[in-house]
Amino acid sequence: MPYIQAMTIPLWGLVVFIGWTIAIVCLLLTVRIRHLAAGGAAQDFGTPQNEKNLFWRLYRVQSNLVENLPLYLGVVFLLTVRGISGTAIDALVIAYILFRLIHSAIHIAGLNPMSRVIFLVSQFVCLIALTQHLASYDRRKI
């Protein structure tokens, strides 16, 4: 019988990331259906809107999630395959996921765009640090 590895914090972070993406897609679909039910046109969805439009903000959040998922997925894959773990990795993953969720929430709420930039930069700092752990990890040192 094959050995099944236990869920790690990075893998749970991936579950949260995917769940959040699905939730945003469901919310986006709800807004689209309500728009159409209220007499809106399907062409409205292909036209860039301003940041005051909830549909457009949800669309951008969904796009941001889809754009960032492969980056996080790649890091989690490499961490898992190489068996790299630890408190620092877990802390960076938790911070990354929290920054990702807060970034999305700020965008959906239409709050200050500079806040989004701060949380976006924070996410990338976490990804860079995780990548640095991958690059510098050497099992022979243990």
N, C-alpha and C positions, 0 to 999 in steps of 0.2 A: 504494500500500500504506500503511495507516495506521501512524502512529508509535506504538510501544509504549514507555511510560515504564519505566525501570529500577526495580527494587524498591528502595525507600528503607528506612531504619531504622524509621520509623513503620509502613510496610506490613509489614515483617518482624515487627514487634511485634504487628500484627493477626493474622498467621499463627500466631504463638506463642500468642496469646490464644485463638484459635479451636481450635487443637490441644489446648491445656490443657483447654478446656471439653469437647471431645469425649472426652478421656481420663477426665475426672471422670464424665461421663455413662456411659461404659463401666464404670468402677469401680462406680458406683451401681447399674447394671443387674446386675452380677455379685453384689453384696451382696444385692440383691432376690431374684435367682434362688436364691442359696444359702439365704436366709431361707425362701423358699417350699419348697425341697427338704427343708429340715429340719423341715417341718411347720408353719411360721409361716402366719399368715393374711394375705390381701391387705388386709384392713381395717387392719392394723398400719401400712400406709404412709400412711394418711390421718390418723393420730393423732399430734399433736405429741409428740415424745419428749424425753427429757432429753439433755444434752450428753454423757453417758457412752455413748450409743448411736451406734455407727459409722454406721449407716444414716442417722440423723437429721443427723449432722454432714456427711455427704456430700451429703445433700439440701440442706442450708443452703448449702454451698459451691457446689453447682450453681446454686442460686437466686441467690446473690451474683454469680456469673459472668454469668448471663443478665441480671441487673439492671445490671451495670456495662459489659457489652459495648456497648450503644448509646452510652454516654457516650464511650468510647474511639473507637468507630467514627466518631462524629460529628466528633471532633477530627481523626482521621486523614483523613477525607474532606475537611474544609476545608483542612487543610495541603496535601493533594495537589492539590486543585482550584486553590488559590491559588499553588501552586508554592513554598511556604515550607519552607525547610530550613536546616540549619546544625548546628553542634556543640552548641549549647544545646538545640535541639529534640531531637537524637539522644540526648543525655544524659538529658533529661527522660523521653523515651519508654522508654529502657532502665531507668531508675529505676522508672518506673510499672509496667512489666511485672514487674520483679524484686519490687517490693512486692506486686503482685497474686499472684504465685506463692507468695511467703513467707506472705502472709495465708492463702491456701488451705491450705498445708501445716500451718500452726499450727492452723487450725480442724480439719482432718482428724485431726491427732494429738491433739486435745483438750487442748492446752496452755493456758496462762494467757489468759483472754479479754482482758485488758488489752493483751497483745501484739498481738492481732488489731486492737484499736482503734488502736494506734500505727501499724500498717502501713496500715490503712484511711485514717487521716488523712493519712499520707504519700502515698498514692495520689491523694487529692483535691487535695493541694497541687501535685502534678505536673500534674494535669488543669487546675487553675486557672492555673498558670504557662503551660501550653501554650495555653490559651484567651487569656491575656493577650498572648502572642506573636501570636496570630491577630488580636486586636483592635488591636494597636499596629503591625502590619506595614503598611508602605506602600511599594510598588514605586518610587514617584517619588523616594524618598530614595536609591535606589541609583544 
